[in-house]
Amino acid sequence: MYLYTNDDQQLVNERVAQFRDQTQRYLAGTLSEDEYRPLRLQNGLYVQRYAPMLRIAVPYGLMNSKQLRKIADISTQYDRGYAHISTRQNIQLNWPALEDVPDILEELATVQMHAIQTSGNCIRNTTTDQYAGVVAGEVADPRPTCELIRQWSTFHPEFAFLPRKFKIAVSAVAEKDRAAASFHDIGVYIVKNEAGEIGYKIKAGGGLGRTPVIGSVIREYLPRQDLIAYLDAVLRVYNLHGRRDNKYKARIKILVKAITPEVFAQKVEAEFLHTREHLTVAPSLLEKMDCVFKPFEYKDTPDENFVALFNTYPKFKQWFNVNTHAHKVSGYRIVNINLKRAGIAPGDMTTEEMNFIADLADEYTFGELRTTHEQNISLVDVEQARLFELWQKLETANMARAHIGFLTDIICCPGGDYCSLANAKSIPISEAITRRFDDLDMLYNLREIDLNISGCMNACGHHHVGNIGILGVDKKGEEFYQITLGGHSDHDASIGNILGPSFAADVVPDVIEEILNTYLDIRENEEKFIDTYRRVGIKPFKERAYA
């Protein structure tokens, strides 16, 4: 993984000192709320319903065990003993005191972490596939590209105050887009041209929120050395033409739609003629980025035969089949640690659990771990010969439920329990659905289903792209929930369609059950929910849900 240079460390240390001074002036009353707001936002600090929330950057979801232990220590000393993984692969603290935040940032800096640009109208944390570098089928490891984007975008003076926040995702696997790149302001797809050269396909104008939009292709192929120049050109066009008079119409998706993707692409190409003159990436820097993420020294070990263990331990077999994934190196396996458990908010980890996961990363991998878009944790380099003992430890710690990718592996924002923007609570709805569908055989019969929950139209829970999406709405002061069907975040992306009028909280599990029963009644040849929906449309589901 990338390690800070002396310059990196100095920049982060100086930012901490700068923000400490700004916070002290705000608390002393010499810096107004309006003056302080953009400063705290670009240091990851929100003011939520009951307390501040601090969002810690986890670049492209990659961190080491020492960093996770530091977050565990911070959560004990400055928070309430737990932390939350966001859909942007970052980690959030929900209860820090404002006056303690500079101390927290200083602690983070000691392990090469920060909260810079995790909020505010700037370029946010770049995300990618949690299996980056270890999964078969990659055109190339996307992490060098993510790191290149991170270094270009952090502290970029021209893009510190954009019309609105800006998000970039990188995807490198043709069969599966685990980064949901089509729904980003810029989606970067690693591809090869006819000559076999690695480059990029670029999408722009994707996003969720009040106006969900699938990104449009604006460049079919971009040479690798031109990526930063092209991204710079996109941001310049957006910075110049994006609306600043209405925050609801300020995202790049509104601009691309208004002037058409074709015209937007033309404007970018015109700007690109200038940016490429001084922003072409030198071959030596590309080589350096590749070397930073060179593969570990894997042991020469064959794949394991688990037939005997599977026969003796059926739950181990379930876990292996569902919560682990093939590794591109023989004898290794990718392991997903489940953070979706009844009685616990999706994506939450206690201090003890963070230390436990850090210990597992040291014992069973090369000391690294990945946070995922789905709000889980991945250990991506586990020897197959050690999978059984790892499973036993996860089972004891309530982190081995075999439902990754199934209905109750729910993506869920913090909702009204924490967020001041939310119209309704999200966590209790997730809890009710989790308890209603707790039988694994039932989940497996339903096959893979993405269920996403957001507490408001900002769509932090990505409800628009869930096969089943749930949106909290306010109806005359009461919390109700709107259901959408047919969303999908993969390469064949789609936005969910609204089922109809919203439902009261207490009937949401019943409605979900009726939707699922409808699917089971009409599916053909064991097809997945999304395939059934695309074949028959919304009508049969609507008729049954409102019968």
C-alpha positions as CSV (number, residue, x, y, z in Angstrom):
1,M,0.0,0.0,0.0
2,Y,1.0,3.6,-0.4
3,L,3.1,5.0,2.4
4,Y,3.5,8.7,3.2
5,T,6.7,10.5,2.1
6,N,8.1,13.2,4.3
7,D,6.2,15.8,2.2
8,D,2.9,13.9,2.7
9,Q,3.4,13.8,6.4
10,Q,4.3,17.5,6.6
11,L,1.2,18.5,4.7
12,V,-1.0,16.5,6.9
13,N,0.7,17.7,10.1
14,E,0.3,21.3,8.9
15,R,-3.3,20.9,8.1
16,V,-3.9,19.6,11.6
17,A,-2.3,22.6,13.1
18,Q,-4.2,24.9,10.8
19,F,-7.5,23.3,11.7
20,R,-6.7,23.4,15.4
21,D,-6.2,27.2,15.2
22,Q,-9.4,27.6,13.2
23,T,-11.4,25.5,15.7
24,Q,-10.0,27.5,18.7
25,R,-10.9,30.8,17.0
26,Y,-14.4,29.5,16.3
27,L,-14.9,28.3,19.9
28,A,-13.5,31.7,21.1
29,G,-16.1,33.5,18.9
30,T,-13.7,35.2,16.6
31,L,-14.6,33.0,13.7
32,S,-18.2,33.0,12.7
33,E,-20.4,29.9,12.0
34,D,-20.5,30.8,8.3
35,E,-16.7,31.3,8.2
36,Y,-16.0,28.0,10.0
37,R,-18.5,25.8,8.1
38,P,-16.4,25.3,4.9
39,L,-13.3,24.9,7.0
40,R,-14.7,22.1,9.2
41,L,-16.4,20.4,6.2
42,Q,-13.1,20.1,4.3
43,N,-11.7,18.5,7.4
44,G,-14.4,15.9,7.5
45,L,-16.5,17.4,10.3
46,Y,-20.3,17.5,10.1
47,V,-22.8,18.8,12.7
48,Q,-25.4,16.1,13.0
49,R,-28.7,15.7,14.8
50,Y,-27.2,15.2,18.3
51,A,-23.4,15.6,18.0
52,P,-20.7,16.2,15.4
53,M,-19.7,13.4,13.0
54,L,-16.2,13.0,11.8
55,R,-15.6,11.2,8.6
56,I,-12.1,9.6,8.3
57,A,-10.6,9.0,4.9
58,V,-9.8,5.5,3.8
59,P,-8.3,6.0,0.3
60,Y,-9.9,3.4,-2.0
61,G,-10.8,1.4,1.0
62,L,-7.3,0.2,1.8
63,M,-5.8,0.4,5.3
64,N,-3.5,-1.6,7.6
65,S,-3.9,-3.1,11.0
66,K,-2.1,-0.4,12.8
67,Q,-4.5,2.2,11.4
68,L,-7.6,0.2,12.4
69,R,-6.2,-0.1,15.9
70,K,-5.6,3.6,16.1
71,I,-9.3,4.2,15.1
72,A,-10.3,1.8,17.8
73,D,-8.2,3.7,20.4
74,I,-9.7,7.0,19.2
75,S,-13.3,5.6,19.4
76,T,-12.6,4.6,23.0
77,Q,-11.0,7.9,24.1
78,Y,-13.0,10.4,22.1
79,D,-16.3,8.7,21.1
80,R,-18.6,5.9,22.3
81,G,-16.6,2.8,21.6
82,Y,-17.6,2.1,18.0
83,A,-17.2,3.3,14.4
84,H,-19.2,3.0,11.2
85,I,-18.1,2.1,7.6
86,S,-19.7,4.3,5.0
87,T,-20.7,3.4,1.4
88,R,-17.7,5.5,0.3
89,Q,-15.4,3.1,2.1
90,N,-14.6,5.7,4.7
91,I,-15.0,5.3,8.5
92,Q,-17.2,7.6,10.6
93,L,-17.2,8.6,14.3
94,N,-20.7,9.7,15.4
95,W,-20.1,11.3,18.8
96,P,-16.9,13.2,19.0
97,A,-16.9,16.5,20.8
98,L,-16.1,19.4,18.5
99,E,-13.2,20.7,20.7
100,D,-11.6,17.2,20.6
101,V,-11.5,16.9,16.8
102,P,-8.1,18.6,16.3
103,D,-6.7,16.1,18.9
104,I,-8.3,13.2,16.9
105,L,-6.8,14.5,13.7
106,E,-3.4,14.7,15.3
107,E,-3.7,11.1,16.5
108,L,-4.7,10.0,13.0
109,A,-1.7,11.7,11.5
110,T,0.6,9.5,13.5
111,V,-0.6,6.5,11.4
112,Q,-0.8,8.3,8.1
113,M,-4.5,9.0,8.2
114,H,-6.6,12.2,7.9
115,A,-10.1,13.5,7.3
116,I,-9.2,15.9,4.5
117,Q,-11.8,16.4,1.7
118,T,-14.2,13.7,3.1
119,S,-16.9,16.4,2.9
120,G,-17.4,19.8,1.4
121,N,-17.7,20.9,-2.2
122,C,-14.5,19.3,-3.3
123,I,-13.2,16.1,-4.8
124,R,-14.0,13.3,-2.3
125,N,-12.4,10.0,-1.5
126,T,-11.8,7.9,-4.7
127,T,-13.3,4.4,-4.4
128,T,-12.8,1.1,-6.2
129,D,-13.4,-2.6,-6.1
130,Q,-12.5,-4.0,-2.6
131,Y,-10.9,-7.0,-4.4
132,A,-8.5,-4.7,-6.3
133,G,-5.3,-6.4,-7.2
134,V,-6.2,-9.9,-6.2
135,V,-9.3,-10.9,-8.2
136,A,-9.2,-12.7,-11.5
137,G,-10.4,-10.8,-14.6
138,E,-8.9,-7.5,-13.9
139,V,-7.5,-5.5,-16.9
140,A,-5.1,-4.0,-14.4
141,D,-4.9,-3.3,-10.6
142,P,-7.0,-0.2,-10.1
143,R,-5.2,1.0,-7.0
144,P,-2.3,2.7,-8.8
145,T,-4.9,4.7,-10.7
146,C,-6.7,5.6,-7.5
147,E,-3.5,6.7,-5.8
148,L,-2.6,8.9,-8.8
149,I,-6.1,10.5,-8.6
150,R,-5.7,11.0,-4.8
151,Q,-2.4,12.7,-5.1
152,W,-3.7,15.0,-7.9
153,S,-7.0,15.9,-6.2
154,T,-5.9,16.4,-2.5
155,F,-5.4,20.1,-1.8
156,H,-6.0,21.0,-5.4
157,P,-6.4,24.8,-5.2
158,E,-8.6,25.2,-8.2
159,F,-11.1,22.6,-7.1
160,A,-11.4,23.3,-3.4
161,F,-14.7,25.1,-3.7
162,L,-16.6,23.4,-6.6
163,P,-20.3,24.1,-7.2
164,R,-21.0,20.8,-5.3
165,K,-19.2,17.7,-4.0
166,F,-17.5,15.6,-6.6
167,K,-17.0,11.8,-6.5
168,I,-14.8,9.5,-8.7
169,A,-14.8,5.7,-8.8
170,V,-12.4,3.3,-10.7
171,S,-13.5,0.0,-12.1
172,A,-11.3,-2.6,-13.6
173,V,-13.2,-5.9,-14.0
174,A,-15.4,-6.4,-17.1
175,E,-17.6,-9.0,-15.4
176,K,-18.5,-7.1,-12.3
177,D,-18.5,-3.4,-11.2
178,R,-18.2,-3.5,-7.4
179,A,-17.4,0.2,-7.4
180,A,-20.8,1.3,-8.9
181,A,-18.8,3.6,-11.3
182,S,-21.8,4.5,-13.4
183,F,-23.3,6.4,-10.6
184,H,-20.3,8.7,-10.0
185,D,-19.5,12.2,-11.2
186,I,-16.7,10.5,-13.0
187,G,-16.5,6.8,-13.6
188,V,-13.0,5.6,-14.7
189,Y,-12.9,2.2,-16.4
190,I,-9.6,0.5,-17.0
191,V,-9.6,-0.9,-20.5
192,K,-7.2,-2.1,-23.3
193,N,-7.2,-0.7,-26.8
194,E,-6.8,-2.8,-30.0
195,A,-3.0,-2.7,-29.6
196,G,-3.3,-4.2,-26.1
197,E,-2.3,-0.9,-24.4
198,I,-3.9,-0.1,-21.0
199,G,-6.0,3.1,-20.8
200,Y,-9.3,4.3,-19.7
201,K,-12.9,4.7,-20.7
202,I,-14.5,7.7,-19.0
203,K,-18.1,8.3,-17.9
204,A,-19.3,11.6,-16.6
205,G,-22.5,12.9,-15.1
206,G,-23.6,10.0,-12.9
207,G,-25.0,10.4,-9.5
208,L,-27.8,9.6,-7.0
209,G,-29.6,12.0,-4.6
210,R,-32.7,13.9,-5.7
211,T,-32.0,13.3,-9.4
212,P,-30.5,9.9,-10.0
213,V,-28.6,9.7,-13.3
214,I,-26.5,7.0,-15.0
215,G,-23.2,8.4,-16.2
216,S,-22.6,8.9,-20.0
217,V,-19.5,7.8,-21.9
218,I,-17.6,10.9,-22.9
219,R,-14.3,9.2,-23.9
220,E,-14.1,5.6,-25.2
221,Y,-10.3,5.4,-24.8
222,L,-7.8,7.6,-23.0
223,P,-4.1,6.8,-22.9
224,R,-2.9,6.1,-19.4
225,Q,-0.5,9.0,-19.2
226,D,-3.3,11.4,-20.1
227,L,-5.7,10.6,-17.2
228,I,-4.9,13.5,-14.9
229,A,-4.9,16.0,-17.8
230,Y,-8.4,14.7,-18.8
231,L,-9.8,14.7,-15.3
232,D,-8.5,18.2,-14.8
233,A,-10.3,19.2,-18.0
234,V,-13.5,17.7,-16.8
235,L,-13.3,19.5,-13.5
236,R,-12.5,22.8,-15.2
237,V,-15.5,22.6,-17.5
238,Y,-17.7,21.7,-14.5
239,N,-16.2,24.5,-12.3
240,L,-16.8,27.0,-15.0
241,H,-20.3,26.0,-16.1
242,G,-21.8,24.2,-13.1
243,R,-24.6,26.1,-11.4
244,R,-24.0,27.8,-8.1
245,D,-27.4,29.5,-7.6
246,N,-29.2,26.3,-6.6
247,K,-27.5,23.5,-4.7
248,Y,-30.0,21.0,-5.9
249,K,-29.0,21.7,-9.5
250,A,-25.3,22.1,-8.9
251,R,-24.0,18.6,-9.4
252,I,-22.2,17.8,-12.7
253,K,-25.0,15.4,-13.6
254,I,-27.4,18.4,-14.1
255,L,-24.8,20.2,-16.3
256,V,-24.2,17.1,-18.5
257,K,-27.9,16.5,-18.9
258,A,-28.7,20.1,-19.6
259,I,-26.1,20.6,-22.4
260,T,-26.1,16.9,-23.5
261,P,-23.2,14.5,-23.0
262,E,-22.0,15.2,-26.6
263,V,-21.6,18.9,-26.0
264,F,-20.1,18.3,-22.6
265,A,-17.6,16.0,-24.1
266,Q,-16.7,18.6,-26.8
267,K,-16.1,21.2,-24.1
268,V,-13.8,18.7,-22.2
269,E,-11.9,17.9,-25.3
270,A,-11.3,21.6,-26.0
271,E,-10.0,22.1,-22.5
272,F,-8.0,18.8,-22.7
273,L,-5.9,20.3,-25.5
274,H,-4.5,22.8,-23.0
275,T,-4.3,20.6,-19.8
276,R,-2.4,17.8,-21.5
277,E,0.5,20.2,-22.3
278,H,1.5,20.3,-18.6
279,L,-0.3,17.5,-16.9
280,T,0.9,14.4,-18.9
281,V,2.0,11.8,-16.3
282,A,5.6,10.8,-16.8
283,P,6.3,7.1,-17.4
284,S,8.5,7.1,-14.3
285,L,5.6,8.1,-12.1
286,L,3.3,5.5,-13.6
287,E,6.0,2.9,-12.9
288,K,6.4,4.2,-9.3
289,M,2.7,3.9,-8.7
290,D,2.7,0.3,-10.0
291,C,5.6,-0.6,-7.8
292,V,3.8,0.7,-4.7
293,F,1.1,-1.9,-5.2
294,K,3.3,-4.8,-6.4
295,P,1.9,-8.2,-5.3
296,F,2.9,-9.7,-2.0
297,E,5.2,-12.7,-2.0
298,Y,2.6,-15.5,-2.0
299,K,3.5,-19.0,-0.9
300,D,3.5,-21.7,-3.5
301,T,0.6,-23.7,-2.2
302,P,-2.2,-25.6,-4.0
303,D,-5.9,-25.1,-3.6
304,E,-7.4,-27.0,-0.6
305,N,-9.9,-29.8,-0.8
306,F,-12.5,-29.1,1.9
307,V,-14.9,-32.0,1.2
308,A,-14.3,-33.7,4.6
309,L,-14.7,-30.4,6.5
310,F,-17.8,-29.4,4.5
311,N,-19.4,-32.7,5.4
312,T,-18.6,-32.3,9.1
313,Y,-19.3,-28.6,9.3
314,P,-22.2,-27.5,7.0
315,K,-22.0,-23.9,8.4
316,F,-18.3,-23.7,7.3
317,K,-19.4,-24.9,3.8
318,Q,-22.1,-22.1,3.7
319,W,-19.6,-19.5,4.8
320,F,-17.0,-20.7,2.3
321,N,-19.5,-20.6,-0.6
322,V,-21.1,-17.3,0.3
323,N,-18.6,-15.1,2.3
324,T,-15.4,-15.9,0.5
325,H,-14.4,-15.3,-3.1
326,A,-11.9,-16.8,-5.5
327,H,-8.3,-15.3,-5.5
328,K,-6.2,-15.0,-8.6
329,V,-3.4,-16.9,-6.8
330,S,-3.7,-20.6,-6.3
331,G,-4.0,-21.6,-2.6
332,Y,-5.5,-18.2,-1.5
333,R,-9.0,-16.9,-0.9
334,I,-10.7,-13.6,-0.4
335,V,-12.6,-13.5,2.9
336,N,-15.5,-11.1,3.6
337,I,-16.1,-10.2,7.3
338,N,-19.8,-9.7,7.9
339,L,-20.9,-6.5,9.6
340,K,-24.6,-7.0,9.1
341,R,-26.0,-8.5,12.3
342,A,-29.3,-8.4,14.1
343,G,-29.2,-5.9,16.9
344,I,-26.3,-3.9,15.3
345,A,-26.5,-1.1,12.9
346,P,-25.2,-2.2,9.4
347,G,-21.5,-1.3,9.0
348,D,-20.8,-0.7,12.7
349,M,-17.8,-2.1,14.6
350,T,-17.1,-1.8,18.3
351,T,-13.6,-1.0,19.6
352,E,-13.2,-4.7,20.5
353,E,-14.2,-5.8,17.1
354,M,-11.8,-3.4,15.4
355,N,-8.9,-4.7,17.4
356,F,-10.1,-8.2,16.7
357,I,-10.2,-7.6,12.9
358,A,-6.7,-5.9,13.1
359,D,-5.4,-9.1,14.8
360,L,-6.9,-11.3,12.1
361,A,-5.3,-9.1,9.4
362,D,-1.9,-9.6,11.1
363,E,-2.3,-13.3,11.7
364,Y,-4.0,-14.4,8.4
365,T,-3.0,-11.9,5.8
366,F,-0.2,-9.4,5.2
367,G,-1.5,-6.9,7.7
368,E,-3.9,-5.2,5.4
369,L,-7.7,-5.0,5.1
370,R,-10.3,-3.4,2.9
371,T,-13.4,-1.5,3.8
372,T,-16.2,-2.2,1.2
373,H,-18.9,-0.2,-0.6
374,E,-21.4,-2.7,1.0
375,Q,-20.2,-1.7,4.5
376,N,-18.3,-4.8,5.3
377,I,-14.6,-5.7,5.7
378,S,-12.5,-7.9,3.4
379,L,-9.3,-9.8,4.1
380,V,-8.1,-10.4,0.6
381,D,-5.0,-12.7,1.0
382,V,-5.9,-15.6,3.2
383,E,-4.2,-19.0,2.7
384,Q,-6.9,-21.6,2.0
385,A,-5.2,-23.9,4.5
386,R,-6.1,-21.5,7.3
387,L,-9.7,-20.8,6.3
388,F,-11.2,-23.2,8.7
389,E,-9.5,-21.8,11.8
390,L,-10.3,-18.2,10.6
391,W,-14.0,-19.2,10.2
392,Q,-14.1,-20.6,13.7
393,K,-12.8,-17.3,15.1
394,L,-15.3,-15.2,13.1
395,E,-18.1,-17.5,14.1
396,T,-17.3,-17.0,17.8
397,A,-17.2,-13.2,17.2
398,N,-20.6,-13.1,15.4
399,M,-19.0,-12.1,12.1
400,A,-19.5,-15.2,10.0
401,R,-23.2,-15.2,9.1
402,A,-23.2,-16.5,5.5
403,H,-25.3,-13.9,3.8
404,I,-22.9,-11.6,1.9
405,G,-24.7,-10.5,-1.2
406,F,-28.1,-11.7,-0.1
407,L,-31.2,-9.9,1.1
408,T,-30.1,-9.1,4.7
409,D,-26.6,-7.9,3.6
410,I,-28.3,-4.5,3.7
411,I,-26.7,-1.2,2.7
412,C,-28.1,1.4,5.1
413,C,-27.3,5.0,6.0
414,P,-27.4,6.2,9.6
415,G,-30.7,7.9,9.0
416,G,-32.7,9.8,11.5
417,D,-31.0,8.2,14.5
418,Y,-28.0,10.5,13.7
419,C,-28.4,12.6,10.6
420,S,-30.0,16.0,10.8
421,L,-30.9,15.8,7.1
422,A,-32.9,12.6,7.4
423,N,-36.7,12.4,7.0
424,A,-36.9,9.1,8.7
425,K,-34.9,6.4,10.5
426,S,-33.1,3.8,8.5
427,I,-31.6,1.5,11.1
428,P,-34.9,0.2,12.7
429,I,-36.2,-0.7,9.2
430,S,-33.0,-2.6,8.5
431,E,-33.3,-4.4,11.8
432,A,-37.0,-5.4,11.2
433,I,-36.1,-6.8,7.8
434,T,-33.1,-8.6,9.1
435,R,-35.1,-10.3,11.8
436,R,-38.0,-11.2,9.5
437,F,-35.7,-12.9,7.0
438,D,-33.3,-14.6,9.4
439,D,-33.5,-18.1,7.9
440,L,-30.5,-18.8,5.6
441,D,-32.3,-21.4,3.5
442,M,-35.0,-18.8,2.7
443,L,-32.3,-16.3,1.7
444,Y,-30.5,-18.7,-0.5
445,N,-33.8,-19.6,-2.2
446,L,-34.3,-15.9,-2.9
447,R,-30.8,-15.8,-4.5
448,E,-28.7,-12.7,-4.5
449,I,-30.7,-9.5,-3.9
450,D,-29.4,-6.0,-3.1
451,L,-31.6,-4.2,-0.6
452,N,-30.5,-0.6,0.1
453,I,-32.1,1.9,2.6
454,S,-31.8,5.7,2.7
455,G,-33.2,8.1,5.3
456,C,-33.7,10.9,2.8
457,M,-33.3,11.9,-0.8
458,N,-29.6,12.5,-0.4
459,A,-29.4,8.7,-1.0
460,C,-26.4,8.0,1.3
461,G,-27.8,4.4,1.4
462,H,-27.9,4.2,-2.4
463,H,-31.6,3.2,-2.4
464,H,-31.9,4.1,-6.1
465,V,-29.6,1.3,-7.2
466,G,-30.9,-1.5,-4.8
467,N,-32.8,-4.3,-6.5
468,I,-35.1,-3.3,-3.7
469,G,-34.7,0.3,-2.5
470,I,-36.3,1.9,0.6
471,L,-36.5,5.6,1.0
472,G,-37.6,7.4,4.2
473,V,-40.0,10.2,3.6
474,D,-41.9,12.7,5.9
475,K,-45.6,12.6,5.6
476,K,-47.2,15.3,7.8
477,G,-44.6,14.7,10.5
478,E,-44.8,10.9,10.4
479,E,-42.1,8.6,9.1
480,F,-43.1,6.7,6.0
481,Y,-41.2,4.6,3.4
482,Q,-41.2,4.6,-0.3
483,I,-40.3,1.4,-2.1
484,T,-38.4,1.2,-5.4
485,L,-37.7,-1.9,-7.5
486,G,-35.3,-2.7,-10.3
487,G,-32.2,-0.7,-9.4
488,H,-28.8,-2.2,-10.2
489,S,-25.3,-0.8,-9.8
490,D,-23.3,-3.2,-12.0
491,H,-22.2,-2.5,-15.6
492,D,-25.8,-3.0,-16.8
493,A,-26.8,-0.2,-14.4
494,S,-30.4,0.8,-13.8
495,I,-32.3,3.2,-11.5
496,G,-35.2,1.7,-9.5
497,N,-38.8,2.6,-10.2
498,I,-41.1,3.8,-7.5
499,L,-43.6,1.1,-6.6
500,G,-46.4,3.5,-5.5
501,P,-47.5,5.4,-2.4
502,S,-45.3,5.1,0.7
503,F,-45.9,2.8,3.6
504,A,-45.9,3.2,7.4
505,A,-42.9,1.8,9.1
506,D,-44.6,-1.1,10.8
507,V,-45.8,-2.6,7.5
508,V,-42.5,-2.3,5.5
509,P,-41.4,-5.9,6.4
510,D,-44.8,-7.2,5.3
511,V,-44.6,-5.3,2.0
512,I,-41.1,-6.6,1.3
513,E,-42.3,-10.1,2.0
514,E,-45.1,-9.7,-0.5
515,I,-42.7,-8.4,-3.1
516,L,-40.5,-11.4,-2.5
517,N,-43.4,-13.9,-2.6
518,T,-44.4,-12.3,-5.9
519,Y,-40.9,-12.9,-7.3
520,L,-40.9,-16.5,-6.2
521,D,-44.3,-17.1,-7.8
522,I,-43.3,-15.7,-11.2
523,R,-39.6,-16.3,-11.6
524,E,-38.4,-18.7,-14.3
525,N,-35.4,-21.1,-14.3
526,E,-34.2,-19.9,-10.9
527,E,-33.5,-16.4,-12.3
528,K,-32.4,-13.7,-9.9
529,F,-34.8,-11.0,-8.7
530,I,-33.3,-8.3,-11.0
531,D,-33.8,-10.5,-14.0
532,T,-37.4,-11.4,-13.1
533,Y,-38.1,-7.7,-12.6
534,R,-36.6,-6.7,-15.9
535,R,-38.6,-9.5,-17.6
536,V,-42.1,-8.7,-16.1
537,G,-41.8,-5.1,-15.0
538,I,-43.3,-3.4,-11.9
539,K,-47.0,-4.2,-12.5
540,P,-47.3,-7.7,-10.8
541,F,-45.3,-6.5,-7.8
542,K,-47.5,-3.3,-7.5
543,E,-50.7,-5.3,-7.7
544,R,-49.7,-7.7,-4.9
545,A,-48.2,-5.0,-2.7
546,Y,-51.3,-2.8,-2.7
547,A,-53.9,-5.6,-2.8
